[in-house]
Amino acid sequence: QREKVTLIVASDHGFFATEHSIHVNSKLREMGLVKVEDKKVVAKDAWCVSQGGGAAVYITNREQRAEIATQIKRELERVEGIEAAFKDPKDFQKLGQATADEDKFGADVWLAAKEGYSFSNDATRDAVVTKNAKRDGTHGYLPHHPDMRGIFIAWGRGVPAGTTVGLLKNTQVAPTIARLLGLELPSSEGKPIQPIGSQAK
């Protein structure tokens, strides 16, 4: 019964193709913040965890945290393929990231890669930036890039033909589906997408 069906196709983010890897922990090793022996990490005052096109740097030396964060930001901003390095609370707030003071899992420095680059966790590379053996793809980049946007396509019951809704927030998807089903999500942060579902019965 086609007239009772609504089809929604949605994604949470876009992708960039990548051809190079940035080995931040190898750079931290060069800076003396990571110690490697026989290809194994034996000590670290800081460590980077890759998130694809983004990376979180955690400073384990809490006594020199502010000094090390400033050093990391200064050095990493100069590395090929890095678009930005953030360490100030106001910048973390813009990114929607918790700081280390706000959350025990919060990073001390947040890194963003340029298109074509992604981060790795390798601390043993001789070069900080290397060319990948094959073309790949990932997400996690700064959200202002248009290619980082997800998709939202709706068709069928409750969706007026020819509707264009423009830019949306991910938090609007669930309330829209709920309205199509005749349900309410009072605790939802987002509002249903207009006019989808407003005429569904």
N, C-alpha and C positions, 0 to 999 in steps of 0.2 A: 504494500500500500504506500506508493510513492508520496502521496500528499501528506503522510504522517512522519516522513523521514527528514531529519536535518543532518547534513554532513559537515563536519568541521575538520579542517587540516591546519595544524598550528605547530610552530617550532619555538624554542626558547632563545635561540641565537643564530647568528650567521657564522661564516667561516672565511678565513684567509688561506690561500695556498702558501706553503712555506718551502723555502729552498735552502735556508741557512739555520744553524743552531747556535745559540749563545750559551756558553758554558759558564754561568755566573760563579759557580763554586770554584772553577779553575782560576777565575779572576781573583776570588777571595783568597785562594792559595797563593797567588802571586803577591797579594797584599800582606801576606803573613797572618791572615785570619783563619786559615785552614791549614792543617799540617797533614801531609800524606807520606806514608812510608810503604814501600813495596806495593804501590797501587791501592793502598788501603788508608782510609781516613783515620787518623789516630788522635786528633785534637781539633777543636774548632771554637773560635770566639764568635763566629757567625756562620749561618748556613742558609742556603737558598733552596726553596721548594718551588719547582716549576708548576705553573698552571696553564701551560700552552703559551698563549700570547701575553700572559701576565706571570709574575713571579713574586713570591713573598720571601723576604729576607728576615730571618730571626737572629737577633743578637744574643748569644748565650753568656757573654761577658757583661753582666748587668752593671758592674762598677764603672765601666767605661762606655756604657751604652750610647750616651749622647754624642760623645766624641767619635765613636765607631760609626754611628749612623750618618754623621756628617761626612766622614771620610768615604763611606760606601756610596753615598749619593753623588759626591763630587767625582769619584773615579768611574762609576758606572754610567753616568751621563755622557761620558766621553767614548763609550764603547760603541762600535759599529752596530747598527740595528736596534739600539735602544731608543725609543721615542721619548720616554720620560722616567724620572725616578722621584718618588714621593716619600717624605718622612714627616711632614708637618700635619698635626691633627686636622687642620682646616682642609687640607688636600685629601686626607683619608675620608673626611665627611662628604666631600664632593663625589668621591668614588663609591660611596656606600659601604666602605670598609671600616671595621672596628680597629682602633689602635690597640697596642699592647697594654696600655693602661686601662682600657675599657673592657678588654676581653683577654683571657689568658691564652687564647689561640690567635690573637691579633698579631700582625707582623710589625716589625720596626721600620722597614723600608719596603715600599711596593714598587715594582718595576713593570713597565709596559713596553712591549716590543713594537717595532714597525712592521708594516705589511711585508711578507716574505721571510720573516724571522720568527723563531719560537725559542723558548728557553728549555734548557736541559738541567739535570741535577749532577752532571759529571764533574768531578773535581780533579780528574787526572789528565785532562787534555793539555797538550803543549800550546795550542792556540785557543784563545777565548772564543773566537767565532770560526765555525767550520761550515763548509758546504755539505749538504746532505747527499747521500748516495742516490736518493730518489726524491721526487717532488711529493710533498705530503700536504696536510692541511690541519688546521686546529682553530680554536676559539680562545676567548679570554682577553681580547684586546680592549683598548679604551672604547667605550660605547658610542662616542661621537662619530665613529666610522660608519657610513651607511651600510657597508657590507656586513656589519655585525648585527643588523636588524634581523629579527625572525620573520616568519610569514604567518598570516592569518587568512584563511579562506573559508567562507561559510556559504552553504547552498541548501535550499529546501524550505521546509516548514518554518515559518517565523522569520524568514530572510527575504525582505523585499527585493525583487529583481533589480539589478543595476546599482545596488547599494555600494558606496565607497565610504569607508570609515576612517581613512587616514592613519596617522601613527597611534598605536595603542600601547598600553602597559600590559605585561604578562599577567598582572593581578586582575585584569578585567576578564580574562578568559573563563575562569571558573564561575563567576557570578552570571556571565552571559549564558553558559550552559545550564546553570541552575534555573534561570528565568525561562529558558526554553522548555524545561521539564516541569515548570510550575512550582519550583521550590525557592526557598529563600536562604541566603547565606549572610545572616546579620553580622557575623564577625569578620567578614571579608574586608580587606583593605581597598579593593577595587570596586568600581561600579560597572554594571552591565553595559555592554557596547550598544549605543543607540544607532539605528532603531531595531536591532536584531532582537527578536523575541517579544517585542512589545505588542505584537498582534497575534502571537501564537496562542492557540486554545487547545 
